[in-house]
Amino acid sequence: MDAVWPWRVVEAMTLGVPVVAAASDVHRDVISDGGSIVAPEELPEALEAALGPDAARLRVLGQDRSRAFSWASTGERVWALHADL
């Protein structure tokens, strides 16, 4: 399976939707500490927790993490890279 950039996950975190994802390299890189990353067999329990006792915490963590992904910061990094060349 090809790795696909999880735009919907970033959008969900931006909107404050608690995120639960199956463990993968892409999810670890993008979600990091902004959501709950679990083994596939742990998804039912993690979803239940994300919709209940962990909801508020995951909202805050996700919104914080989503700030790492913005067009403005990406543009700044591209210009910095260009200036370094």
Helices and strands as residue ranges (DSSP letters): H 7-15, E 20-22, H 25-31, E 36-38, G 40-42, H 43-51, H 55-66, H 71-84
